[in-house]
Amino acid sequence: MIEFLKQKTVKFLVNRKLKHSKSEEISFSTAFRRSFSFLIVLPDDEKDFRASLHVLRFLDERKKSFQVLTRDYRVSLLAQIYRTRAIEVGIAELTRLDLPNHKLTAKLESMRYDAVIDLNRAENLFAIYILQTIPSKVRIGFKRKGSDKYYNLQIANNEEKPENSYNNFLNCLKMF
């Protein structure tokens, strides 16, 4: 019961944050090509985490500048070249509702990113809150129920295997 109320409260806070953000019309044919700095929110699920590392390699091959936002215990699982680009989220950076605290949001708001990519295939309200906090024109994520409010570029997620979903994600990014 408490977990249900907590979930509803977090959704209310995320939607309230969404009301204050503006979305502009953008052309996706050039949006990815013209984006140079990215914030990548890595998934919490273990299988998704491992499969999503292909996206980091893709961005590195394209000479894009990016930072990775992940839980502090997952930083050691990243390749050595990506560890210096990691923003660690520990228990100290979370509120009681598992949202980012004021210190973390202020840090992320001060950084400027051209695009934010959420690699969570399942709904993750922490990641959605982060996406709404950061002033970015392009927000990319997987399609799921109600996700059209949060992302302006959505990638279909019909696969049971995470590897296939992330390969589809990369194929969509390659089109732009």
N, C-alpha and C positions, 0 to 999 in steps of 0.2 A: 504494500500500500504506500509506504513512504517512497519507495523507488518510483512508483507511478506518479506521485505528486511532484517529485523532483524532476522527472522527465517533462511533465506538463509545464512546470515553472521555467525550465530551460528553454522549451519551445516558445513560450511567451516572450522571454527576454530576447531570443534570437529574432523573432518576428518584429518586436518593438525596435530593435536595432536596424532591421531591414527597412522600416518606414523612413528612417532618417537618411538612407543612402539613395543616391540618384544613379540611374543607369542611362547611359547615352547610347545612341545608335552608333554602331561601329561596323566597319567592313572586315569580315573575317578573312577575306582573300589576302589581305596584307597585314592583318593584326599580328599573326605569329611571326612573320618575317621582320616586322618592325619592332617587335618586342625584344629587348636585350636583357632585361633583368627579370628573374622569376623567383617566386617563392613556391616551393613544393612542400605540400603537407602530406607526409607519408602515412600510410594506413597503420592501424593498430593491430589488425589481424596478421598473424605470423605468415601464412601462405601469401596473402596479398602483399605484405612487406617485401618478401623475397622476390616476388614477380614484378613489383613496381620498380625495382632497381634498374630495369632496362630503360625506363624513362630518363633516369639520371644520365646513363651512358649516351642516350640519344641527344640530350641537350648539351652534353660535354662535346660530342662529336660536331655539333653545329656551332660550337664556340659561343654558346649562350652563357651569360652570367646567372648563377642561381644560388639560392640558399635553401637548405633543407630544414624543415621543422618536424621534429620527431621527439618521442619520449626519450628521456635521458638514458635508460637502460638499453635502448636500441642503437645508440651511436656507435658502440663497439662492433655492431654487425655491418656497418657501412664500410665500403672500401676506404683505404687510407686517404686517397685524394679527396674524398667527399667529407671526411670527418672535420676538416677545418671550415667547411661551409655549413656545418650543422648548428642549428639553434636548438638547444636542449630544453625540453619541458619536463620539469620535475614536479614533485608534490608541492613544493614551495611556491610554484608559479600558478597553482590552481586554487580556485575558490571552493567552497563547500559544495557547489553545484557542478563541479568539474568543468568550469569555464575558466578562461585565462584571467589572472588577476590584473590589477591596474598597472603594475610594473611591467608585465609582459606585453600588455596591449600598448602601453606608451612606447615601449621599445620597438614594436612592430610598426606602429603608426609613424614613427620617425624615419623609418627606412622607406625608400620609394621602390616600388616594383611595377613593371609594365604589365605583368600578368601573374595571376595566382592560380596554381593548379592543385586541386584536391584529388588525391589518388585513392580515397576511401570509396570502396564499392558499396558498402553499407552506410546508412545514415550515421554521421558522426557530428553531433551538435557542437562539439568543441571546434572542429575544423570549419564548420559553417559560420560560427561566430567570428573566427579569425578572418575568414574571407570577407565578412561584412565590415570588419574593423579596418582593414588595410585599404587605403585609397588606390584602387587599381581599376583600369578600364576593362581588362579581360579577366574573366573568372571561368575557369574550365573545370568540369567535373563529370562524374558518371550520372546518367539519367536514372532517376528513381522517382517515386511518388512525391510530388510537391517540390521537386528540385528546380523547376523553372523559375521559382522566385529567387533562387540563390545564384545560379550560374547563367551566363549569357552564351556559353558554348557547352553543350552537353553531348557526351559520348554514350552510345547505347551499351547497355550492360546485360546481355542476354545469355552469357556463357556461365556455366558452372565452374569451369576451370579458370583460375585467376590469370594464368599465362595467356590464354586466348583473349581475355578481356583487355589486358594491357597491350597485347599485340594490336588489337583493334584500335585502342587508344593511340598508339604510335602511328598506325596507318592514317588515322584522321589528322593527326598533327602534320604528317608528311604532305598531306594535300595542300596545306597552307604554307 
